[in-house]
C-alpha cells in the first residue's frame, strides 16, 4: 500500500502565517537598517560638534580702550584639539553685540603659562605620584614644542596642606624631583582638604601676562566648613573653614582655570563645580585613573593648543556692571560655543554705548546716562572719607604719623609711633602700643616664627585680644610674609584685615589690639 500525503486543514491554515512572518521580518530589518543609518548620521554630527572652553577674562588692559583678553580651547568629542583655527573661525559677542577682535594668537605663538599642580598625597595616591613622575617630562615637552613659556609649582595636601611653598620653577627636571620626593601616607577618612590647598595655589605669584592654571589631582571628595569633621579627627576642630564658593571666588580673582582629575561629580560635586566655573575641565579619576600618565599628556596637549584673543568692549568704561561674553567657533569639523562673564570695577549706573568698529554692525551714538545713586554714593563716600580722616589717624603708618603729629599736635595716645633708634641688619617688629609685657623690638631671627598668646609660640603676646596661635611671619623669596592663622580678632596691615600680606618697610601691623611697625633688614650707615 502506498501512502499519499494530503495537507490537512491545519497545515493549510498556517500558510498565511508564514507570509506574515516573512513580511514582519523584512519590515524589522528595514527599520533596523533605516534606524542605523540615522543613528550613524546623528553620531557623525555629534562627533563634528566642537567643545569650546573659556577661561576667566583678562582685564589688565581694560583701561586701554576697554581691551578684554580670553584664553580658549576647542576640542572634538574625543578630547582632541581642533587645530589651525583662524580669526575668521571665531566670533565674539558681548551682551549680544558683536565686538572687534584686535589680537588673535594661535598655536606656537609663545603665550606664557603658569601651572600649579595640587596633589593629594594620602596613601591611596601612591600610583598617581609615580605616574606624575613618569608624565612630567613629556608634559613639559608638549609645552616647549608649542613655544609656551611655562613655570611649574607644587602644593600638596592631606587633611591639611603639607607643602605651601609658593615658588615656581622653569625646570621640568626640578619639578620632577619635587614630585619624586613625595611620600604617600596617611588618609583613611576619605574626604581630604583640597579646598585649603586650592586656596594656597590661588596665591602663587602668577605673571599678569600669563595664563594661570591649576591641575588638581585627588581620589577623594573635599572637606568643607560645616561638614562635621571635628567629630572624627584628633584636632578637635573642623578640617577647613572654607566653602567651595569662597574658594571659587579666590580662584576667579586670580583668573585661574582648574583642571581637576578627581572623583565623579556625584561623589565630589564641589570639585566638578570649581573646574566648570573656572573654564577648566573635569576628568573622572575612577574611570580614567588607569591611564593617568596619558591623562596628564592630554592636559598638556590641551594647554599647548590653546588660543588667545583680545577684543574691544563696546562699553569701555568702569561702571561696575557685569558683562556676558559668548564665543562661537565655526570650523569645517563642526561648530560650538561657550559663555563666560566679567564684572568691571566702579559704581553701577553709568552706561556707555560706543560706536561699533565692526563692519556690518549698526553704529549708535555715544550715550551716557546717570541714575540718582551716581550722585548719592559719591557724596556718601566723600563723607566717610572725611570721617575716617578724623577718627582713624591711629591706623596710619608710623612715618606718616610722625609727619602729622608736629603739624596737628595730635599725639595718638597709646598708639603713638615709636621710631627705631637706628637701622639694623635684621628684620624686626617695633611695638607701637603701650603694652610693656611685649619687648619694644621683636627681631625676626628665624625664617618662620609663630606669634600668639600660647606658650608654644615663638613670640608670646599675653593679651586677651590675641589668639593662642594668632599669626605667622615667614621668610620667602619675595621677602617676609605675614599670615593670619584664622585668629578670632584678626590680623591687620595698614588698618586692613589680611589673610596673608607681603610686608614692606614701614608697614603698620596689628595683632589683635597690639600694634607694631615692620622694618626690613638694613645696612647700618
DRENSE-865453 format. One record per residue (C-alpha): residue in three letters; x, y, z. Coordinates in Angstrom, 3 decimals. Layout:
residues N
ATOM type       xx       yy       zz
ATOM  ALA        X        Y        Z
...
end
This chain:
residues 525
ATOM type       xx       yy       zz
ATOM  UNK    0.000    0.000    0.000
ATOM  UNK    1.309    3.372   -0.963
ATOM  UNK    0.664    6.220    1.396
ATOM  UNK   -0.149    9.572   -0.090
ATOM  UNK    0.126   12.778    1.955
ATOM  UNK   -2.788   15.198    1.871
ATOM  UNK   -2.351   18.577    3.607
ATOM  UNK   -4.675   18.830    6.483
ATOM  UNK   -6.860   21.804    7.209
ATOM  UNK   -4.437   22.790    9.954
ATOM  UNK   -1.427   22.891    7.646
ATOM  UNK   -3.344   24.888    5.052
ATOM  UNK   -4.285   27.406    7.747
ATOM  UNK   -0.581   28.053    8.623
ATOM  UNK    0.454   29.255    5.142
ATOM  UNK   -0.828   32.868    5.649
ATOM  UNK    1.067   32.990    8.971
ATOM  UNK    4.270   32.157    7.105
ATOM  UNK    3.748   35.092    4.740
ATOM  UNK    3.050   37.384    7.673
ATOM  UNK    6.246   36.241    9.376
ATOM  UNK    8.308   36.888    6.243
ATOM  UNK    6.766   40.325    5.830
ATOM  UNK    7.354   41.134    9.529
ATOM  UNK   10.992   40.054    9.256
ATOM  UNK   11.556   42.217    6.192
ATOM  UNK    9.874   45.142    7.918
ATOM  UNK   12.001   44.642   11.055
ATOM  UNK   15.299   44.512    9.184
ATOM  UNK   14.267   47.518    7.127
ATOM  UNK   13.510   49.529   10.251
ATOM  UNK   16.785   48.444   11.873
ATOM  UNK   18.760   49.449    8.784
ATOM  UNK   16.911   52.745    8.477
ATOM  UNK   17.413   53.470   12.182
ATOM  UNK   21.087   52.561   11.992
ATOM  UNK   21.557   54.972    9.127
ATOM  UNK   20.020   57.868   11.042
ATOM  UNK   21.828   56.867   14.250
ATOM  UNK   25.112   56.871   12.389
ATOM  UNK   24.260   60.239   10.885
ATOM  UNK   23.405   61.608   14.342
ATOM  UNK   26.624   60.252   15.845
ATOM  UNK   28.613   61.702   12.957
ATOM  UNK   27.076   65.104   13.569
ATOM  UNK   27.721   64.783   17.296
ATOM  UNK   31.340   63.889   16.548
ATOM  UNK   31.582   67.037   14.462
ATOM  UNK   30.427   69.213   17.378
ATOM  UNK   33.243   71.409   18.709
ATOM  UNK   33.543   71.657   22.514
ATOM  UNK   34.683   75.169   23.436
ATOM  UNK   36.213   76.065   26.827
ATOM  UNK   36.771   79.625   28.063
ATOM  UNK   38.921   80.871   30.945
ATOM  UNK   38.102   83.881   33.097
ATOM  UNK   38.558   87.105   31.094
ATOM  UNK   41.774   89.115   31.497
ATOM  UNK   41.119   92.789   32.273
ATOM  UNK   44.697   94.022   32.788
ATOM  UNK   44.436   96.309   29.756
ATOM  UNK   40.781   97.270   30.143
ATOM  UNK   41.763  100.879   30.824
ATOM  UNK   43.366  100.887   27.367
ATOM  UNK   40.187  101.310   25.328
ATOM  UNK   38.253   98.502   27.039
ATOM  UNK   40.557   95.634   25.991
ATOM  UNK   39.412   92.192   27.210
ATOM  UNK   41.620   89.087   26.867
ATOM  UNK   40.345   85.496   26.527
ATOM  UNK   42.130   82.153   26.575
ATOM  UNK   40.065   79.451   24.899
ATOM  UNK   40.404   75.934   23.554
ATOM  UNK   38.412   73.873   21.074
ATOM  UNK   38.253   70.084   21.093
ATOM  UNK   36.195   67.385   19.442
ATOM  UNK   34.016   64.928   21.377
ATOM  UNK   37.050   62.700   21.954
ATOM  UNK   39.036   65.494   23.576
ATOM  UNK   41.359   66.011   20.610
ATOM  UNK   42.292   69.674   19.998
ATOM  UNK   40.865   71.401   16.942
ATOM  UNK   43.973   72.827   15.287
ATOM  UNK   44.645   75.654   12.855
ATOM  UNK   41.808   77.946   13.910
ATOM  UNK   41.921   81.356   12.265
ATOM  UNK   40.325   84.676   13.293
ATOM  UNK   37.583   84.169   10.700
ATOM  UNK   36.583   80.936   12.508
ATOM  UNK   35.834   82.869   15.710
ATOM  UNK   33.030   85.278   16.598
ATOM  UNK   32.789   87.091   19.940
ATOM  UNK   29.717   88.830   21.349
ATOM  UNK   29.430   90.919   24.500
ATOM  UNK   25.896   91.208   25.841
ATOM  UNK   24.677   90.053   22.434
ATOM  UNK   26.613   92.683   20.483
ATOM  UNK   29.339   91.650   18.042
ATOM  UNK   32.765   93.009   19.042
ATOM  UNK   36.028   93.727   17.274
ATOM  UNK   38.871   91.215   17.789
ATOM  UNK   42.120   93.197   17.700
ATOM  UNK   44.596   90.411   18.523
ATOM  UNK   44.485   86.675   17.799
ATOM  UNK   47.257   84.286   18.827
ATOM  UNK   47.135   80.699   17.706
ATOM  UNK   49.344   77.699   18.224
ATOM  UNK   53.103   78.065   18.650
ATOM  UNK   52.964   81.802   19.309
ATOM  UNK   54.679   81.896   22.681
ATOM  UNK   51.862   82.528   25.135
ATOM  UNK   53.174   82.238   28.739
ATOM  UNK   51.504   79.849   31.187
ATOM  UNK   51.949   79.358   34.957
ATOM  UNK   50.836   75.926   36.216
ATOM  UNK   50.398   74.789   39.839
ATOM  UNK   49.884   71.069   40.472
ATOM  UNK   47.814   70.471   43.623
ATOM  UNK   48.429   66.870   44.738
ATOM  UNK   46.658   64.673   47.277
ATOM  UNK   49.444   62.621   48.925
ATOM  UNK   47.390   60.235   51.044
ATOM  UNK   48.292   56.538   50.872
ATOM  UNK   45.939   55.620   48.020
ATOM  UNK   47.635   58.195   45.767
ATOM  UNK   50.962   56.331   45.560
ATOM  UNK   50.430   55.072   41.969
ATOM  UNK   49.454   58.560   40.814
ATOM  UNK   52.613   60.082   42.293
ATOM  UNK   54.653   57.556   40.303
ATOM  UNK   52.540   58.301   37.240
ATOM  UNK   53.170   62.037   37.621
ATOM  UNK   56.923   61.435   37.744
ATOM  UNK   56.603   59.426   34.548
ATOM  UNK   54.495   62.074   32.798
ATOM  UNK   56.252   65.293   33.916
ATOM  UNK   58.932   65.500   31.224
ATOM  UNK   56.519   64.646   28.420
ATOM  UNK   54.047   67.199   29.788
ATOM  UNK   56.710   69.927   29.762
ATOM  UNK   57.970   68.875   26.300
ATOM  UNK   54.493   69.429   24.857
ATOM  UNK   54.517   72.993   26.188
ATOM  UNK   58.035   73.618   24.866
ATOM  UNK   57.122   72.354   21.392
ATOM  UNK   54.151   74.734   21.394
ATOM  UNK   56.583   77.556   22.284
ATOM  UNK   54.795   78.186   25.591
ATOM  UNK   56.882   79.916   28.249
ATOM  UNK   55.917   77.794   31.253
ATOM  UNK   56.550   77.738   35.015
ATOM  UNK   55.569   74.928   37.376
ATOM  UNK   54.611   74.971   41.062
ATOM  UNK   53.541   72.304   43.569
ATOM  UNK   51.123   72.207   46.514
ATOM  UNK   50.403   69.001   48.454
ATOM  UNK   47.737   68.153   50.995
ATOM  UNK   46.099   65.543   53.200
ATOM  UNK   43.675   66.714   55.895
ATOM  UNK   45.924   69.785   55.942
ATOM  UNK   48.249   71.451   53.465
ATOM  UNK   51.660   69.765   53.653
ATOM  UNK   53.542   71.881   51.103
ATOM  UNK   52.655   75.580   50.766
ATOM  UNK   55.830   76.939   49.177
ATOM  UNK   54.540   79.378   46.543
ATOM  UNK   57.666   79.070   44.392
ATOM  UNK   57.675   78.435   40.640
ATOM  UNK   60.366   76.647   38.660
ATOM  UNK   61.143   76.778   34.960
ATOM  UNK   62.874   73.394   35.093
ATOM  UNK   60.802   70.270   34.399
ATOM  UNK   63.565   68.170   35.992
ATOM  UNK   63.475   70.211   39.196
ATOM  UNK   59.700   69.843   39.311
ATOM  UNK   60.093   66.083   38.760
ATOM  UNK   62.479   65.981   41.732
ATOM  UNK   59.826   67.723   43.863
ATOM  UNK   57.291   65.054   42.893
ATOM  UNK   59.859   62.303   43.391
ATOM  UNK   60.390   63.411   46.989
ATOM  UNK   56.701   62.962   47.827
ATOM  UNK   55.707   60.034   50.022
ATOM  UNK   52.134   58.803   50.049
ATOM  UNK   50.941   58.085   53.591
ATOM  UNK   48.016   58.593   55.940
ATOM  UNK   44.414   59.112   54.931
ATOM  UNK   41.647   56.696   55.782
ATOM  UNK   38.816   59.149   56.443
ATOM  UNK   38.100   59.564   52.675
ATOM  UNK   37.471   63.368   52.430
ATOM  UNK   40.664   65.420   52.185
ATOM  UNK   41.413   69.127   52.445
ATOM  UNK   41.613   70.070   48.768
ATOM  UNK   39.865   73.427   49.332
ATOM  UNK   42.643   74.845   51.516
ATOM  UNK   45.215   73.528   49.030
ATOM  UNK   43.446   75.229   46.120
ATOM  UNK   43.280   78.484   48.081
ATOM  UNK   47.055   78.304   48.658
ATOM  UNK   47.571   77.629   44.937
ATOM  UNK   45.495   80.708   44.050
ATOM  UNK   48.041   82.862   45.953
ATOM  UNK   51.030   81.886   43.772
ATOM  UNK   52.742   84.876   42.077
ATOM  UNK   51.179   84.313   38.652
ATOM  UNK   52.571   86.611   35.969
ATOM  UNK   49.987   89.219   34.881
ATOM  UNK   50.523   88.374   31.218
ATOM  UNK   50.421   84.586   31.758
ATOM  UNK   47.587   82.091   31.676
ATOM  UNK   47.080   80.739   35.203
ATOM  UNK   46.271   77.021   35.538
ATOM  UNK   45.802   74.653   38.489
ATOM  UNK   45.866   70.879   37.979
ATOM  UNK   44.137   69.224   40.947
ATOM  UNK   44.816   65.504   41.424
ATOM  UNK   42.854   63.643   44.124
ATOM  UNK   40.819   60.468   44.539
ATOM  UNK   38.759   61.840   47.452
ATOM  UNK   35.943   64.384   47.881
ATOM  UNK   36.729   67.579   49.761
ATOM  UNK   36.215   68.675   53.330
ATOM  UNK   34.250   71.912   53.716
ATOM  UNK   33.095   74.216   56.504
ATOM  UNK   30.192   72.670   58.378
ATOM  UNK   30.866   69.052   57.354
ATOM  UNK   31.187   67.912   60.984
ATOM  UNK   34.797   66.833   60.554
ATOM  UNK   35.654   67.973   64.110
ATOM  UNK   33.887   64.853   65.404
ATOM  UNK   36.174   62.422   63.611
ATOM  UNK   39.689   63.812   63.861
ATOM  UNK   42.235   64.246   66.663
ATOM  UNK   42.411   68.037   66.230
ATOM  UNK   39.028   68.679   67.820
ATOM  UNK   38.125   71.241   65.142
ATOM  UNK   36.868   71.300   61.584
ATOM  UNK   39.484   70.404   58.986
ATOM  UNK   38.780   73.589   56.995
ATOM  UNK   36.882   76.813   57.489
ATOM  UNK   36.371   77.324   53.744
ATOM  UNK   33.493   76.536   51.424
ATOM  UNK   33.664   75.766   47.709
ATOM  UNK   32.047   79.122   46.855
ATOM  UNK   34.689   81.030   48.843
ATOM  UNK   37.496   79.160   47.104
ATOM  UNK   35.808   79.744   43.739
ATOM  UNK   35.872   83.495   44.418
ATOM  UNK   39.605   83.314   45.205
ATOM  UNK   40.276   81.350   42.009
ATOM  UNK   38.264   83.775   39.909
ATOM  UNK   40.070   86.767   41.428
ATOM  UNK   43.357   85.147   40.407
ATOM  UNK   41.863   84.262   36.970
ATOM  UNK   42.849   80.621   37.431
ATOM  UNK   41.441   77.694   35.427
ATOM  UNK   41.164   74.382   37.296
ATOM  UNK   41.770   71.050   35.561
ATOM  UNK   40.510   68.515   38.100
ATOM  UNK   41.481   64.837   37.954
ATOM  UNK   39.029   63.927   40.685
ATOM  UNK   36.114   61.662   41.646
ATOM  UNK   32.942   61.869   39.527
ATOM  UNK   30.514   64.761   40.065
ATOM  UNK   28.059   62.785   42.211
ATOM  UNK   30.920   61.954   44.625
ATOM  UNK   32.738   65.325   44.617
ATOM  UNK   30.295   67.940   43.251
ATOM  UNK   32.349   70.846   44.642
ATOM  UNK   35.454   69.875   42.662
ATOM  UNK   33.432   69.409   39.492
ATOM  UNK   31.885   72.858   40.030
ATOM  UNK   35.281   74.529   40.510
ATOM  UNK   36.542   73.071   37.232
ATOM  UNK   33.401   74.036   35.336
ATOM  UNK   33.055   77.568   36.743
ATOM  UNK   36.725   78.487   36.139
ATOM  UNK   36.723   77.405   32.498
ATOM  UNK   38.801   74.287   33.122
ATOM  UNK   37.876   70.632   32.735
ATOM  UNK   36.957   67.680   34.960
ATOM  UNK   38.410   64.193   34.419
ATOM  UNK   36.933   61.188   36.250
ATOM  UNK   39.780   59.591   38.205
ATOM  UNK   37.673   56.464   38.813
ATOM  UNK   37.089   55.612   35.152
ATOM  UNK   40.231   57.201   33.686
ATOM  UNK   42.749   56.775   36.505
ATOM  UNK   44.339   53.665   34.950
ATOM  UNK   45.694   55.758   32.103
ATOM  UNK   46.848   58.588   34.370
ATOM  UNK   50.135   59.412   32.543
ATOM  UNK   48.180   59.614   29.276
ATOM  UNK   45.640   61.845   31.005
ATOM  UNK   48.359   64.285   32.082
ATOM  UNK   49.610   64.204   28.488
ATOM  UNK   46.127   65.129   27.272
ATOM  UNK   46.010   68.087   29.659
ATOM  UNK   49.443   69.163   28.410
ATOM  UNK   48.274   68.858   24.818
ATOM  UNK   45.148   70.883   25.634
ATOM  UNK   47.204   73.677   27.219
ATOM  UNK   49.702   73.618   24.370
ATOM  UNK   46.951   74.054   21.783
ATOM  UNK   45.017   76.868   23.460
ATOM  UNK   44.344   80.167   21.733
ATOM  UNK   44.311   83.734   22.980
ATOM  UNK   42.444   86.743   21.642
ATOM  UNK   41.849   90.323   22.662
ATOM  UNK   38.709   92.251   21.791
ATOM  UNK   37.460   95.773   22.477
ATOM  UNK   34.425   96.080   24.705
ATOM  UNK   31.578   98.181   23.249
ATOM  UNK   31.376   99.824   26.713
ATOM  UNK   34.949  100.846   27.599
ATOM  UNK   34.048  102.350   30.983
ATOM  UNK   34.455  101.029   34.516
ATOM  UNK   30.850  101.360   35.635
ATOM  UNK   30.586   98.357   37.944
ATOM  UNK   28.425   96.342   35.542
ATOM  UNK   28.546   92.652   34.670
ATOM  UNK   29.008   91.735   31.001
ATOM  UNK   28.179   88.414   29.351
ATOM  UNK   30.571   87.011   26.725
ATOM  UNK   29.709   84.463   24.042
ATOM  UNK   32.462   82.929   21.897
ATOM  UNK   31.369   80.963   18.832
ATOM  UNK   33.551   78.769   16.639
ATOM  UNK   32.638   77.759   13.097
ATOM  UNK   35.013   75.221   11.561
ATOM  UNK   34.912   72.550    8.835
ATOM  UNK   34.992   69.988   11.687
ATOM  UNK   31.898   71.439   13.346
ATOM  UNK   30.554   74.280   15.434
ATOM  UNK   30.408   75.146   19.112
ATOM  UNK   30.165   77.984   21.597
ATOM  UNK   30.883   78.812   25.214
ATOM  UNK   29.865   81.590   27.579
ATOM  UNK   31.536   83.410   30.434
ATOM  UNK   31.184   86.777   32.176
ATOM  UNK   33.194   89.507   33.845
ATOM  UNK   32.465   92.489   36.050
ATOM  UNK   34.291   95.779   35.819
ATOM  UNK   35.147   97.965   38.759
ATOM  UNK   33.234  101.128   39.590
ATOM  UNK   29.819  102.287   40.761
ATOM  UNK   26.850  100.821   38.893
ATOM  UNK   24.520  103.044   36.943
ATOM  UNK   26.670  104.784   34.338
ATOM  UNK   26.279  103.400   30.827
ATOM  UNK   28.447  103.992   27.789
ATOM  UNK   27.482  102.788   24.310
ATOM  UNK   30.410  103.430   21.978
ATOM  UNK   30.151  103.440   18.164
ATOM  UNK   30.789   99.950   16.818
ATOM  UNK   34.007   99.353   14.895
ATOM  UNK   32.842   96.045   13.413
ATOM  UNK   31.813   96.072    9.756
ATOM  UNK   28.196   95.132    9.189
ATOM  UNK   27.016   96.041   12.681
ATOM  UNK   24.842   99.163   13.023
ATOM  UNK   26.549  102.003   14.847
ATOM  UNK   24.991  104.041   17.628
ATOM  UNK   25.739  107.423   19.091
ATOM  UNK   27.683  107.579   22.335
ATOM  UNK   25.308  107.825   25.266
ATOM  UNK   25.913  108.246   29.000
ATOM  UNK   23.042  108.067   31.455
ATOM  UNK   23.165  108.557   35.213
ATOM  UNK   20.826  107.435   37.944
ATOM  UNK   20.222  109.020   41.359
ATOM  UNK   22.713  106.727   43.080
ATOM  UNK   25.532  108.097   40.906
ATOM  UNK   25.197  111.321   42.911
ATOM  UNK   24.292  109.894   46.324
ATOM  UNK   27.002  107.228   46.509
ATOM  UNK   29.943  109.573   45.748
ATOM  UNK   28.581  112.030   48.358
ATOM  UNK   28.351  109.253   50.955
ATOM  UNK   31.848  108.064   50.050
ATOM  UNK   33.222  111.590   50.477
ATOM  UNK   31.545  111.939   53.877
ATOM  UNK   33.005  108.602   55.003
ATOM  UNK   36.483  109.665   53.885
ATOM  UNK   36.208  112.878   55.896
ATOM  UNK   35.083  110.880   58.935
ATOM  UNK   37.898  108.374   58.566
ATOM  UNK   40.416  111.168   58.208
ATOM  UNK   39.417  112.386   61.687
ATOM  UNK   38.952  109.157   63.614
ATOM  UNK   41.381  106.683   62.001
ATOM  UNK   44.659  108.590   62.258
ATOM  UNK   45.867  105.819   64.555
ATOM  UNK   45.745  103.459   61.552
ATOM  UNK   48.277  105.488   59.538
ATOM  UNK   51.807  104.142   59.066
ATOM  UNK   54.335  105.346   61.598
ATOM  UNK   56.226  107.525   59.067
ATOM  UNK   53.065  109.473   58.128
ATOM  UNK   52.025  109.874   61.755
ATOM  UNK   55.446  111.268   62.585
ATOM  UNK   54.831  113.985   59.985
ATOM  UNK   51.237  114.614   61.074
ATOM  UNK   51.952  114.907   64.810
ATOM  UNK   54.088  118.115   64.755
ATOM  UNK   51.632  119.817   62.407
ATOM  UNK   48.415  118.910   64.210
ATOM  UNK   49.543  118.488   67.779
ATOM  UNK   47.904  115.063   67.811
ATOM  UNK   49.834  112.571   69.900
ATOM  UNK   47.857  109.462   69.075
ATOM  UNK   47.623  108.364   72.695
ATOM  UNK   48.613  104.772   73.233
ATOM  UNK   49.221  104.199   69.545
ATOM  UNK   51.783  106.977   69.081
ATOM  UNK   54.674  105.981   66.826
ATOM  UNK   57.918  104.824   68.394
ATOM  UNK   60.551  105.144   65.701
ATOM  UNK   63.543  102.812   65.773
ATOM  UNK   66.705  104.400   67.079
ATOM  UNK   68.908  103.205   64.198
ATOM  UNK   68.890  100.775   61.236
ATOM  UNK   69.548   97.104   61.922
ATOM  UNK   70.865   94.297   59.659
ATOM  UNK   67.851   92.105   60.508
ATOM  UNK   64.082   92.359   60.049
ATOM  UNK   62.063   93.234   63.152
ATOM  UNK   58.757   94.421   64.532
ATOM  UNK   58.783   97.636   66.590
ATOM  UNK   55.988   97.819   69.159
ATOM  UNK   53.778  100.919   68.967
ATOM  UNK   51.242  100.144   71.703
ATOM  UNK   51.943  100.969   75.350
ATOM  UNK   51.936   97.302   76.334
ATOM  UNK   55.029   96.644   78.433
ATOM  UNK   54.638   92.842   78.541
ATOM  UNK   55.944   92.733   74.931
ATOM  UNK   59.508   93.896   74.129
ATOM  UNK   59.727   97.126   72.160
ATOM  UNK   61.662   95.347   69.413
ATOM  UNK   60.970   91.791   68.205
ATOM  UNK   63.761   90.526   65.903
ATOM  UNK   62.611   88.096   63.199
ATOM  UNK   65.666   85.914   63.670
ATOM  UNK   64.272   82.752   62.065
ATOM  UNK   62.791   82.009   58.651
ATOM  UNK   59.439   81.206   60.233
ATOM  UNK   58.005   82.469   63.532
ATOM  UNK   54.571   81.962   65.108
ATOM  UNK   53.059   84.844   67.098
ATOM  UNK   50.332   84.268   69.668
ATOM  UNK   49.237   84.055   73.282
ATOM  UNK   50.200   80.395   73.755
ATOM  UNK   53.433   79.417   75.460
ATOM  UNK   54.430   77.247   72.491
ATOM  UNK   54.646   80.293   70.187
ATOM  UNK   57.965   81.830   69.125
ATOM  UNK   56.707   85.317   70.034
ATOM  UNK   54.347   85.397   73.029
ATOM  UNK   51.907   88.305   73.403
ATOM  UNK   49.933   87.792   76.655
ATOM  UNK   46.968   89.943   75.641
ATOM  UNK   43.275   88.960   75.675
ATOM  UNK   42.765   90.121   72.080
ATOM  UNK   45.456   87.743   70.793
ATOM  UNK   44.639   84.107   69.908
ATOM  UNK   46.775   81.200   71.129
ATOM  UNK   48.276   80.884   67.642
ATOM  UNK   47.408   84.190   66.031
ATOM  UNK   49.791   84.849   63.119
ATOM  UNK   52.901   83.576   61.368
ATOM  UNK   55.761   85.519   59.786
ATOM  UNK   57.567   83.518   57.102
ATOM  UNK   60.639   84.485   55.084
ATOM  UNK   60.094   83.659   51.402
ATOM  UNK   61.898   84.701   48.245
ATOM  UNK   59.928   87.944   47.789
ATOM  UNK   60.519   88.879   51.446
ATOM  UNK   58.768   88.470   54.798
ATOM  UNK   55.134   87.392   54.519
ATOM  UNK   52.602   87.742   57.358
ATOM  UNK   49.878   85.062   57.587
ATOM  UNK   46.771   85.176   59.775
ATOM  UNK   46.110   81.786   61.428
ATOM  UNK   42.315   82.121   61.460
ATOM  UNK   42.536   84.266   64.576
ATOM  UNK   39.455   85.465   66.430
ATOM  UNK   40.244   89.196   66.346
ATOM  UNK   42.136   89.280   63.064
ATOM  UNK   45.497   90.427   61.765
ATOM  UNK   45.766   93.847   60.111
ATOM  UNK   48.290   95.584   57.848
ATOM  UNK   47.938   99.355   57.497
ATOM  UNK   44.474   99.099   59.036
ATOM  UNK   43.130   96.428   56.652
ATOM  UNK   42.345   92.814   57.663
ATOM  UNK   44.520   90.284   55.831
ATOM  UNK   44.835   86.563   55.258
ATOM  UNK   48.401   86.960   54.084
ATOM  UNK   50.434   90.023   53.163
ATOM  UNK   53.961   90.698   51.929
ATOM  UNK   55.495   93.091   54.456
ATOM  UNK   57.356   96.174   53.304
ATOM  UNK   59.430   98.615   55.258
ATOM  UNK   57.302  100.895   57.473
ATOM  UNK   54.058   98.925   57.251
ATOM  UNK   51.872   99.018   60.359
ATOM  UNK   50.955   95.570   61.711
ATOM  UNK   48.204   94.978   64.271
ATOM  UNK   47.946   91.605   66.056
ATOM  UNK   44.590   91.697   67.810
ATOM  UNK   44.794   95.095   69.500
ATOM  UNK   48.607   95.245   69.786
ATOM  UNK   50.322   97.403   67.162
ATOM  UNK   53.767   97.153   65.582
ATOM  UNK   55.698   98.653   62.664
ATOM  UNK   57.675   96.315   60.403
ATOM  UNK   61.213   97.222   59.371
ATOM  UNK   63.183   95.104   56.936
ATOM  UNK   66.896   94.412   57.246
ATOM  UNK   69.039   97.489   56.572
ATOM  UNK   72.742   98.115   56.418
ATOM  UNK   73.841  100.459   59.241
ATOM  UNK   75.113  103.734   57.819
end
